[in-house]
Each structure stands twice: as C-alpha cells, then as structure tokens.
C-alpha cells in the first residue's frame, strides 16, 4: 500500500504542475487568436477620419557604392519604424506583469513604407537630384533618400521623422558626409489617396587626394617637361623636338582622358578635371606650334641677312642669339603661368 500510494501522489503532482498555463503563452494566444495580419487595423468604413502616426528613425547610414555614370549612389541604412496597432493591447496585471513581447515580423500587420522611386526595391538607391561635376574632383554632391507611405484605406497617414539620440554616418574610401542629414516632409493627395513623403537630404564631398596625386600632379609634370623640351632644346633640333614632344604629350594625356571617360557620366558638359586636361593639352600644342613658327621665322631672318637684304627690328631680334633665347624663355614662362592659372582658376570658385 505505501509504495503504490507514493507513486500515485508523485503522478498527481506532475500532472497538476503541467496543467498550469504559461502567462506568455496565454497572452500570445489571446492576442493572435482572431488577429489578421493582412488587414489594416485602421480600415474602418464607418469612420474615415482615422489618424495613423508612423514614426521612423534613420539611425545608421553607410555609403555602399557611388555610380557616377548613372548618377546614383547605394546607401545601407538602419531604419526603425514604430506604429500603434490597437488590436495588440493587454493588461499586464492579468499576465504576470508582462509588459512587452517579441514575435516574428511575418505575424504582424505593418505599414508599407517604400522608397519613393520604387515601391518594390529593397535596396536604398538615392539619386543625385542635380549632379554637378563642374568642380570634379573637388565637388560636393547633394543627394536624397526618400521614404513614402500611401494612405491606408479608411485612414489618414502621418509619416513622422524622429531624430535618434545618435545618428552614425559612415563614409567610404572616396566619399564622406558633409554636415548633418536634413529632413524635408511632403504631403500630397492623389485620386483620394493620402501620400506622405520624407526626404532625407545628404551632402557628399569627394576625397580628392587620389585624383590630385594620380591625375592633376602627373599631368602638370608631363606638360612642364614637354615645355622644357620644346623651348630649351638645341637650336638645330627644334622641329624634331617639337613634333616628338607634342605627340608624346598627347599620347600620355589621352590616357588620362580615357580614365575620366570610364569614370564619369556622358553629360552635356565636361567635368572640371576634363577641362583641366583639355586646356593643358591645348597649352602644349600651342607652345609646339609657336616654337615651330618662331624657329621658321628665325631661319627666314638669317637667310635674309645672308642675302644682304634690308633688316628691320623684327629681323634683327630674330638673328640675335641672345634675343632669340630671351624670347623662348619668355614664352616658356608664359606657358608655365598658363598651366598655373589653369589649376587655380579651374577650382577657385569651389574653394571659396
């Protein structure tokens, strides 16, 4: 009898413990018993003035890629969305003081916040609204990330930005953020549907060291070396040197043009660096032509002197070796000043 009684009591105790329901399970069962995650809790035919507040907070942004040929950028963002679903309410005192629960995202109804450009896109691809590359590579681009929310049936939507306590903005190797992210709200009505938009405006500044070190500085050095060869070569090799140096310089700088053509969009206007390279090519070409014309004029002047024709001031100047060399030095200095002005004036507006 004693042994069988002990077993009976133990079994009864186990059964009685298992029969007590878990407060969390009870709460979840109650909340989702008749819950429909496909139906909006604000869709009410009797009351069409329901007001829905959807709070979003952009707390993290990372530049993923920049496609200047398409004038788009890719930004990875962390967006926190908060809204009230009146169907998910309970009294914590009835459920062991449980104040919050965690469930799968698929179990809930969610306001469909989408990117303004594409409601089906899952990647943030903000556009350059007015991409300006005149100051390239010292340019600052104004970009925009737009989130939208269309009116829910039977309700008025209010999309509200809530600034986070800290907003982390991470740049990449070529671009960095300038200033703070500003928010612009736009409201529109289309075919009876309320549309709310939040535009996050960001400013990106290019890290110009790469382009300065590998494009601007080498271009200037190539042009200076070319000018030295054109104006300070031996007098008997002016024509050969001018032609050879001109062709070599053109070939070297065309490589720079190819790099720019592959990197930037085919817009109506050349970027600042494109104009810079083009002007440098023009300066070297003009210098080569002037050197050829000057050498040919000196040859004619010397021939005229040998024939004992009447000499004028210009002929005397060309015949004199000292004056001839002085003219070449002056032309060289003018070309160097032109190269310097091309650098300074090209991007002086951007620096100011």
N, C-alpha and C positions, 0 to 999 in steps of 0.2 A: 504493500500500500504506500509506504513512504517514498519509494523510488518512483512509482508512477505518478504520485502527486507532484513531485518536484518537476518532472518533465512537463506536466500539464501547466504548471504555473509559468515555467520558462517560455513555453509556446504562447501562452496567453499574453505575456509581457511583450514578446516580439511582435505579435500581431497588433497589439494596441499601439506600439510605437510607430509602426508603418502606416497605420491608419490616419495619423495626424498630418494634414496637408501642409505643404511648404508655402509660406506667405508670398514669396516671389512667384511661385507657380500659380497661386490663386490670382495674384494681381495681373499677370500676363494673360491668363485665361479670361479674366473679366474684360480686360481692355480690348483684346483682339477676337472676342467671341463673335461679334457681328461687325467687325471692322472691315471696311472695304478700301484697300489701298489704291484702287483705281478711281474712286470717286472723290471729288473735292469736298472738304467739309464746309466750304463756303458757298457751294452751289445751292441756293435757296430760291425757289420760284416765287414764294410769297414775299420775300424781301430782297429786292435787287440792289439795295444800298449797302450791302455788307462791305466792311472795310478790312483789307488784308494788309498787314505790315510784314514785309520780308526784309530782314536785316542781313546785310552781307558785309564781311570784313576781309579786305585784302591785306594779309599779314606777311606774305613772303612772295618775292618775285626774283626770278633768276633768268638772265638772258641766255637762251639756248643757242640761237643762231641768228645771223643777220644776212638776209638775201637782198643785196642792193640792186641786183639786176631786176628783181620783181618788186622792189620797194616794200618788202615785208620783213618782219622780224618774228622770231619764235621766243615766247617767254613762258617759263614754267611758273605757275602761281599757286599759292595756297589760299583757298577761299573758304571762309567759314560762313555758313548760312544758318540763320535762326528764324523760326516762324512758330506760330501757335496753332496747334491742332486741338480744337475744343473737345474732340472725342476722346482724347487721351488725358483725362483728368481723374484723380482719385484722392481720397482722404488718407494721408499717411498713417493716421492713428488706427485705421482699420487693417493695416497690412504691416504690422510690426515696425512702424515708423520708416518705411521705405519711401525715400523722397525722390529717387531717380532710378531709372533702369536703362540698360543698354540692349538694343535689339538690332537685327540686321537691317541694313538700309532698304533692302527689297521689300521689307514688311510694311513700310511706311508710305503714305502719300507725301509727295514732295512737290513744291513749286518748281516748274520747269524753267529754270534760269538758263539762258543760252547766250552765246556770242552773237552780237548783232549782225555780223557778216554772214554767219552760217549757223543755223539752229541745230544742225546735225554734227557739227565739228566738236571733237573732244580736246583738241589742242588749241592753245591760245596763239593766234597769229595776228597780232595787231598790225595795222597798216601805218606807213608813213603818209599822213594826210597831205602833206605838201613837202615832199622830199626835195631838199635843196643841197646840191653838191658843188655850188659855185666856190665854196671855201675849202673843198676837199684838198688835203686830208685834215684840215683844222675845222671841220664842220660840226655843227650841233643840230641834231635831228629831233623834231617834235613828233612823238608817236602817241598812239591812242589805243587803249584796250576798252572795249565796250561790252558790257553785260546788259541783257534785256530780259524783261518779264512781261508777257502779254496778259491781258485781263482774264481772270478766271471767271467762268460762267456764273453770273449772279453776284459778282463781287467787284469792288474797285481795288486795284493793286497799288501799293505804295512801296517802291523799292528804295530802301534807305541804306546809305553807307555809314558804317560805324567804324571810325578810326581805331585801330588796335593800339594797345599800350606801347608796342614796339613794332615797327614795320621794317623787316630785313630786306634789303635790296642788294642783290649780288650781281656784279658785272662779269664780263668775260675778258678774254685776253686783248680784244680790240676796242671794246666799248665800255664806258662806265656811266652811271647815272649822274645827272646834274640836278641839284636841288631836291625838292620833295615832290611826291606824286600829288597832283591836284585832281579834284573830283568835280565833274560837271553833270548835273541831272537834267534830263529832258523828258517831257511828258507829251504824249500825242494820243489822239483819238482817230482810229481808222475803222470805218464800217461798224461803228458801235462798240469796238473793242478798245479798251484802255491799254495803252502801251507805255511802260516805264523804261527809261534807259539811264544807265550810269556809265559815264565816260571817265576812265582813269587816264589822265594826261601825264606822260612822262617825257623827260628830256634826256637824250643820249648824246654824249660827246665822244668823239673818236680819239683813241690813243694814237697820236701822230708820229711817235718815235720811229716805228717801223718804216713808214713812208719817207720820213726825213732822212733816216740813215741809209736806206737802200735805193731811194729814187732821187730825192732832191739833191743831196750832197754828191753822189756819183755823177749826176747829170751836170752839176756845176763844174766839177773837176774835169770831166771829159771836155766840156766846152772851153775851159781855161787852157787846158793842154793843147787843144786844137788851135786856139787863137795864138798861143805862143809859137806853134809850128808854122802858122800862116804868116805872121808878121816878123818873126825873127829867124827865119831860115836863110840860108845863103842866097845871095843875090842871083846866082845863076840857076837856082832851083825853085824859084818862086812858083812857076806854073805847075811843075810836077808836085810840089808840096801842097799847094792849094787844092788841087784836084784830089790827091790821095787822102789828105786830111779831111776834106769835105765829105768824101764818100765814106770814110771810116766812121766819122762822127754821125752821119745819117744812119748807117747800119747799127751803131751802138744805141742810138736813141730810139730807133724803131722797135728795139726790144722792150724799151720802157713803154712805148705806145701799145704794144701787144699786151703787156701786163695790165695796163689800165683798161683796155678794151675787154679783157676777160673778166675784170673785177666789177665793172660798173655797168649800169643800165644804159641802153642805147637811147639816150634822151635827145631832146632838141638842142640842148646846149652842152658844151664840153665842161667837165668839172674843172676846178681851179688848177689841179695838177696837170691836167691835159693842156690847158692854155700855157702853163708854165713851160712844159716840154716843147710845145709848138713854137713859142717865142724864142727859146734857146736855140732850136734848130734854125729858125729864121735869122738870128743874130750871126751864127756861124756861117750860114750860106751867104749872107750879105757881106760878111768880112772876107770870105774867099773871093767873091766877085770883085769887091773893092781892091783887094790885093792884086788880082789879075789885071784890072783896069789900070791901077797905078803902075805896075811893072811894064805894061804895054806902053803907057804914056811916056815913061822914062826912056824906054827903048826908042820911041819916035823922037824924043827930045835929043838924045845922044846922036841919033842918025842925022838930025837936022844940024847939030853943031858940027859934025864931021863934014857936012856938005857946005859949011860956012854960010848958012842962011842967017837971016836976022833973028836975034834972040830977044825974047820978051821975058817978063818977070817970071811967068809960069815955067818957061823953058829953063831959065837959069836955076829955078828952085829944084826942078827935077834932075838936072845934070849934077848938081852939088850932092855929093855923097852924104855930107853931114845933114843937109836939109832933108834929103830923101829918108834918111834913117829917123830923123826927128818926126817927120810926117807919119811913118809907120808906128813909132812909139805912141804918138797922139791917137792914132786910130785904134791901137791896142787898148789904150786907157779908156777910150770912148766905149768900146765893146765890153770891157770889164764893168764899167759903170752901168751899161745897159743890162748886163746879167744881174748885177746887184739890185737895180731898180725893179727888175722883173720879180725878184724874190720878195722885196719889201712891199711894193705896191700891189702884188698879187693877193696878199693876205693881210694887208694893213687894216682893212675895214673890219675883218673878223677879230683881230686882236684888240681893236678899240671898242 
